[in-house]
Amino acid sequence: MNRPKRVAITGAAGQIGYQLCFRIASGDLLGPNQPVILQLIEIAPALDALKGVVMELEDAAFPLLAGVEATADLETGFKDADYAILVGAKPRGPGMERADLLSENGKIFGPQGRALNAVASRDVKVLVVGNPANTNALIAQANAPDLPKENFTAMTRLDHNRALAQLAARTGIHHTSIRQMTIWGNHSSTQYPDLHHTLVAGKPAMEAEGVDASWYESDFIPTVQQRGAAIIKARGASSAASAASAAIDHIRDWALGTDGDDWVSMAVPSDGSYGIEPGVIYSFPCTCENGQWSIVQGLEINEFSRARMDATDQELREERAAVESLL
Ligand code: NAI
């Protein structure tokens, strides 16, 4: 058996955290030969609830679970972490403007970045799930100057998976036969789900049965963008199991590699590819190999896509400007 990998999770007693703990402990993150130690982090008022999660993890007797720690102290929680999934965040309260939300979250992700910088593995791979995820990742990254910048990412995999599900339902082709889906930009309503490079059973998605420009623009794009709100309306609570599943997909593919000629959507620090502002954490089509992601290059961008990619870039630049004092 391999040396256990340490996986830190913030907000571990919340909805998404509760799902993540059990999926990771059962081997879904790093495979059936990789033991894990869970390092669960919560704010002090939630430590009792977290104790309950730890008790349940013990009771599940997972063969791959080599240890569980629960703490409200960031430097204890992130110590030697190989992976950090940052889920805990401040939700938008009544009357709160986006700028207030950004700065409240800055108070969480700044200290978390500093703690990761101080004690985590020098190659810790960080995934920010807590919203506003892209800019929270930027804040954590800016506060961790000794860690590789490219190790700070944010989650758009749920949007990617939602897009696969919508296209599968429309075409009647199972989502495992759909490849090269792309979500560009911010994990917000400006995200741009792009089908122009997607293949359905090996053929261009835009020419697939049931797909035309009208469905794509008026149905598919808004449905993917607003799927989170639709889940809240139906379930009375926000997406949790699907969000945890997407977080696992994101880290697993980053760590173990993407499949053949397929790619995934990951919000990563922009290097200026496709004319996107360098530095913002922007969702691109990415392939992964040997624990490194790279942005898929050379895709042709038409006028329709360009306008949408630029709009979500603009939103990320504005978010970055709003938190400038925290960077
Ligand atoms: P939740 O409210 O059930 O759980 C959040 C947990 O985080 C709570 O237990 C809370 O005590 C904890 N927490 C808050 N501040 C913390 C801090 N500073 N340190 C450690 N823990 C802290 O929320 P849920 O449903 O688990 O969602 C968590 C976040 O994920 C939200 O920001 C939500 O908007 C976001 N989200 C992001 C998605 C994405 O696709 N990027 C998809 C779905 C949710």
Residues whose N, C-alpha, C, O or C-beta is under 5 A from the ligand:
A	BS01	NAI	T10 G11 A13 G14 Q15 I16 G17 I41 E42 I43 A46 V87 G88 A89 I108 V129 G130 N131 A133 M155 L158 H187 S239 A243
